């Protein structure tokens, strides 16, 4: 069935056509979110917008840390690879933000304006110009006011389809239903998280307060106007097209159970890093898993290091003082067995690092470590581990004399929490990788 807006668009021309397109855009919450961010923060790159867009800690809403991107761009000397960084290095939320800004630029609400940024990464300052950056125009600001009914026009309803409420997380239908019911509850009247928890439980959803807080932030992140007052939340938007199936929720899978378990233990580490759980169990997300792992270790935990990730290089390295760690990320849906071929690859990296002979590997990736780093370990990070991984770790040690470990994404986050809460020191943390076994907390 064609909507009233659709019928108007069919016969519209010129400025009237543009006006109708604008009205349609304002019914889409992520468009309103992008306009609001540009209005609040001014000139923004796609990375700055992407970092504030979407649901907390989900693989479908990843953003590359701008300082990591700037470091990679500035340090790359090969012209073709530099162009590839500009074209390809972005998270899903960064891409989404860029796409929405493209829509808004087509009707004059947003203007593309390259932005020169200065970022610090690993103790080094980098300055570069990011072409995919945007500013809101006066017309865009006026339209944003109309979206919230701040002028003579009535507040524009938001169209929310069930599919918008979760994209690339595990148990998508379960998560979508939970969030849809939350929208329904807070659209009727203001409610506390505890009241939302009870309402959800009556529908078959047993959730923690931490999960509810994250969902509320995520609903704001996709562009819904949720007001908070004295610990109570109220949805101010009128929602259209959200159809909630009557079927009861399905049971959670193990991956979602792990995320719920970890969420409750993260008091110092931002919950955005919960996306590491999703990424670790998704075999199609190796690159994002590498990026988010190094982001956690270098930006959140302040180890020095970087993602390497190209051909004939480890996925990443970090170091602190005289201790260095060589990292291999492996995203596997059913657990990682550490095959002999990949153990042999780690042996090669360790031998290259020991010898440091450019004739053996011309890219000299080991120079990413500071000269003061003298003691090395290695780690494989994945979803979970099974099979003969311990035997493989012993084989690597016998071949290289270097000790290492395996580490699940869950335990990586526990380690991060212990470091942030000062229960575990940086130098002490490298001792975790001396056991030729799995690191567990």
URJO-V183930 format. One line per field, one symbol per residue. ss: DSSP state (H for helix, E for strand, - for the rest). phi: phi as a letter, one per 30 degrees, with the letter a starting at -180 (. if undefined). psi: psi as a letter, one per 20 degrees, with the letter a starting at -180 (. if undefined). A space follows every 50 residues. Layout:
# URJO-V183930
ss->???
phi->???
psi->???
This chain:
# URJO-V183930
ss->---HHHHHHHH--HHHHHHHHHHHHH-EHHHHHHHHHHHHH--EEHHHHH --------HHH----HHHHHHHHHH---HHHHHHHHHH---HHHHHHHHH HHHHHH---EEE--EEEEEEE--EEEEEEE--EEEE-HHHHHHHHHH--- -------EE--HHHH------HHHHHHHHHHHHHHHHH--EEHHHHHHHH HH------HHHHHHHHHHHHH----EEEE--EEEE---EE---------- ---HHHHHHHHHH-------HHHHHHHHHH-----HHHHHHHHHHHHHHH ---EEEE--------EEEEE--EEEEEEEE-----E---HHHHHHHHHHH HHHHH---------HHHH------EEEEEEEE--E---HHHHHHHHHHHH ---EEEEEHHHHHHHHHHHH-----HHHHHHHHH--EEE--
phi->.ddedddddecdbhddddddddddeddcedddddddddddcidbdddddd dccjddibddbcbdddddddddddddcdeddddddddcdadddddddddd ddedddcidbbdbebdbbbcbiiccbbaccddbbbdcdddddddddecid cdddeddccbcedddacccdhedddddeddddedddddadbdedddeddd ddcjccbddddddddddddddcjdcccbbhibbbddddcbidccdddddd ddddddddedddedcccccedddddddeddccdcceddddddddeedcdd ciddkadcideibddabbaaiccbbccbdbdbdcjcchddddddddeddd dddddhcdddbddheddddddddccbbbbccadabaicdddddddddddb iccaacbdddddddddddddcidbddddddddccchaddbc
psi->pprghghhhhjqqchhggghgggggiioghghggggghhgiboqrhhhgh ijpaqpkqhimqppphhgggggghipipgghghhgghhnqrhhggggggg hgghhhjjhqppoqppqoqppkiqppprpohmqqqqrhhgghhghhhjki biqqppqppoqhhiipfkrqlghggggghghggggihgrqqqhhhggggg hhjjooqrhggggggghhhhhijqnpqpoljqpppiqppqjopoqiqqqr qqrhghgggggggiinhhpqihiiihgghhjoijkgghggghghgghggg ikqqarpfiapkqrhrqqrpcjpqpppopoophkqpimqhhhghghgggh gghghloihhohilhiiiqqhiohpqrqqppagrqrbkhhggghggghhi jpqarqpqhghghgggghghjkhprghhhhhhkiilappq.
